Amino acid sequence: MKNIQPLQRGVVVFAILAVLTTIEYFLAISEVPQILLWTVALIKLVLVLQYFMHVYRVFRSDEGDSE
């Protein structure tokens, strides 16, 4: 996903989150084991942390900083 523009990336991630939420809803009303719901929730968590909260920047070393 590095070759697309930031706005397009946000829209794609938003669409993926919408699809996962729909899947999560149907899993919940189907009374499947909770581990499947937790798995979908964890995937959504990773997407939100990675693309909307920019957590990857915390672990990236900036070579331009001189502290």
C-alpha positions as a printed Julia matrix, in Angstrom:
67×3 Matrix{Float64}:
   0.0     0.0    0.0
   3.02    2.32  -0.17
   2.48    3.39  -3.8
  -0.95    5.01  -3.35
  -1.75    8.52  -2.18
  -2.57    9.11   1.51
  -6.22    9.99   0.82
  -6.7     6.88  -1.31
  -5.01    4.78   1.39
  -7.38    6.18   4.01
 -10.41    5.44   1.84
  -9.19    1.88   1.18
  -8.57    1.25   4.88
 -11.97    2.75   5.72
 -13.62    0.41   3.2
 -11.75   -2.59   4.64
 -12.88   -1.6    8.14
 -16.49   -1.29   6.92
 -16.34   -4.77   5.37
 -14.78   -6.23   8.51
 -17.47   -4.58  10.65
 -20.16   -6.11   8.44
 -18.5    -9.53   8.74
 -18.24   -9.03  12.5
 -21.94   -8.2   12.73
 -23.0   -11.31  10.84
 -20.64  -13.46  12.87
 -22.16  -12.05  16.06
 -25.75  -12.76  15.09
 -24.79  -16.26  13.9
 -23.57  -17.15  17.39
 -20.17  -18.4   16.26
 -17.35  -18.97  18.75
 -16.09  -15.73  20.24
 -12.55  -16.37  19.05
 -13.67  -15.44  15.53
 -15.07  -12.15  16.78
 -11.86  -11.43  18.67
  -9.82  -12.21  15.55
 -11.79   -9.74  13.44
 -11.56   -7.14  16.21
  -7.78   -7.55  16.43
  -7.41   -7.16  12.66
  -9.44   -3.96  12.87
  -7.31   -2.77  15.78
  -4.1    -3.26  13.8
  -5.52   -1.38  10.81
  -6.6     1.57  12.93
  -3.29    1.73  14.79
  -1.23    1.42  11.63
  -3.04    3.73   9.24
  -5.01    6.23  11.31
  -2.91    6.59  14.47
   0.45    6.27  12.64
   2.0     4.01  15.28
   4.6     2.86  12.76
   6.26    6.28  13.13
   7.09    5.52  16.76
   9.29    2.6   15.78
  10.89    4.29  12.77
  14.24    5.94  13.33
  14.57    9.42  11.86
  18.07   10.03  10.63
  17.46   13.78  10.38
  17.01   14.26  14.14
  20.04   15.49  16.02
  19.3    15.35  19.74
